[in-house]
């Protein structure tokens, strides 16, 4: 519902601009395309959103266990406190590099090596695609 309201507001604003002839139709079309990419490109499946939120919560708890403020960790990770707050909320728009710097600042960067380490589905698929060679019968 929130997205529908946002879209109506965007189109109303763009319509006003067009009527005032502040921008041409081509510029309007480009503006709409840019807005669509920005608003629609970051939507994740609900399960993935929940996992991102959980990861953010775990990062926040790690910071609190170390008795560090947002400002301290942000400074050590070379990012803004706002970006760190977005990480702690599980924002999917923060780059993975910044997530990595925050983990490094918390001395949790080895956790990055756990990503895709266990891959039972991939290993099963790999095993199924292996050709089983049969040996020739022994000559007598």
Beta strands, then each sheet from edge to edge (+ up, - down):
end
